[in-house]
Amino acid sequence: MKIRRRELLKASAAIALAGSLPRLARGADTSGVYDLERFGNARILHTTDTHAQLRPVFFREPSVNLGVGAMAGQPPHLVGKAFLDRFGIRPDSADAYAFTCVEFEKAAPRFGKLGGFAHLKTLIDKLRADVGEKRSLLLDGGDLWQGTGLSNAMRGADMVEAANLLGIEAMTGHWEFTYGEQALRDNLARFKGEFLAQNVFLTEEAAFNDAKAFDPASGRVFKPSVIKEIGGHRIAVIGQAFPYVPIAHPKRFTPDWTFGIRDEELQKLVDGHRSNDKVDAVILLSHNGMDVDLKLASRVSGIDVILGGHTHDAVPQPISVQNAGGVTLVTNAGSNGKFLGVLDLDLGKGKVANVRYRLLPVFAELLKPDPAMQALIDKMREPHATEWSEKIGAADRLLYRRGNFSGTVDQLICDALLSELDTEIALSPGFRWGLTALAGQPLTMDDLLSETAITYPETYVATMTGGQIKDVLEDVCDNLFNADPYHQQGGDMVRVGGLAYTCSPAEPIGKRISELKLAHGKHLEAHKHYKVAGWASVNEQQGAPVWDVVAKHLRAGRPPNRDAPGVTLKGVEDNPGITGLG
């Protein structure tokens, strides 16, 4: 590994934006806000987990992001004041609003929305121009094509056009795979950059049948890496797709492919770039999730920086990890287009002499929207504008999704499932994508689709025993809180309606979930059968799409359920990854 520890610690002191940014009207003079001091001789820009959000958004960061075991109290598992203290951010600042849930409802009107591809385009063009031609590289960490009604309708084709105009030169994937192989390959044929995934291989049967692969000899389905020339230096970029696609999503979307972390194959790839290609830096463009990346960085040597995604963690400073070859920096760049990672490298021959990293919040009102990108967005949205602008309700409170156990968006979805499908219990997946709506905000079909737009949205009603329900909760909880990051698959706890339970995250599997009770207080019986509603099953279902069920519920004007989330936590009272249940 080429980064010296002393230099790394100095580099890690760089933080995103110091102090508070003023709330400025769009188009006002914002000179200096995004002026970064020149450093090094190569700049890498990183976006990830934008989830097809072409327009600026509100997105509340979690109040619960628990770490257990060795990760307790360690980034990214810090929230609220603990997060602000760890990264030296003033509580009433724009950075506090962007990076945490602190005073979110008070700060949102003050600082406005973040992200938006027209605004990202303006910022990216500026940051690339600042370092000069052929001295920068724009990378995307995946979850680019999914998360809105538009992307779902166009199977990601809208985001390919936007990515091409933005100038993305390489990306990896996760939800992109849920459109199926044909749609994926059609989109990649139009994508002007590289799609990289070193950890996706053909199954034995698919290889025997000569299924399409980038490298038939090894069975690698996609190009694993690319070498880019930047400022006269050679940088290897390796792609790491989400390792658990066939587990987290219906296997029918990727029947011929196997995934996995595959750190042994990764090590061989890194060694080859170092010894044979004589690169000056190795970057891993990852969609593993931050905890997985931290473990991987301790096991695989020779990677200078991991640009991470998947878990939506916005971490202002890189985390340094010691391994057999030296030190690797691990980053994670948030979600929904809220942030842009800026990695400046000081490259020498065969080594990284020093680095500087900043995670910049993209304040929409501080950036003039790029006219060409705005025109493209308007053109793509126009055919659906009338249908999706219909008001179907209003936010009776702050509606948000992100949090380990609950979110008011998911409470609304569970309420709709219980009411419209007439069941005792409702289950809703703990997706981390999905926007925030301020209290009183009108809700449109477009808003609802931004919480539910997937390719397997069908609702269902199933009969389950109390024991089966507990087993489901235990299984998802183990995925979230397993002490070994390699057994974590991202996402949050399944949301529940009509049910309350106690969770002890630090306990082993089988002992985390207890005291399950129905809404009326009666204990769930292990052998008794219950009627359960849900959606997004990995098994094919025939029910109505969840967005239609929730829209029907909202149009009916039913009184909102303001009951507190039915989860009681034990054993994490002093954990800095919690400021309140949600």
MOJOWO-V470087 format. One line per field, one symbol per residue. burial: I if it has 16 or more other ideal C-beta (glycine too) atoms within 10 Angstrom, else O. Layout:
burial=???
This chain:
burial=IIIOOOIIOOIIOIOIIOOIIOOIOOOOOIOOIIOIOOIIIIIIIIIIIIIIIIIIIIIIIIIIIIIIOOIIOIIIIIIIOIIIOIIOIOIOIIIIIIIIIIOIOOIIOOIIIIIIIIIIIIIIOOIIOOIOOOIIIIIIIIIIIIIIIIIIOIIIIIIIIIIOIIIIIIIIIIIIIIIIIOIIOIIIOOIOIIIIIIIIIIIOOIIOOOIOIOOOOOIIIIOIIIOIOIIOIIIIIIIIIIIIIIOIIIOOIIOIIIIOIIIOIIIOIIOOIIOOOOIIIIIIIIIIIIIIIIIIIOOIIIIIIIIIIIIIIIIIIIIIIOIOIIIIIIIIIIIIIIIIIIIIIIIOOOOIIIIIIIIIIIIIIIIIIIOOIIOIIOOIIOOIOOOIOOOIIOIOOIIIIIIIIIIIIIIIIIIIIIIIIOIIIIIIIIIIIIIIIIOOOOIIIIIIIIIIIIIIIIIIOIOIOIOOIIOIIIOIIIIIIIOOIIOIIIIIIIIIIIIIIOIIIIIOOOOIIOOIOIOOOOOIOOOOOIOIIIIIIOOOIOIIIIIIIIIOIIOOOOOOIOOOIIIOIOOIOOIIIIIOII
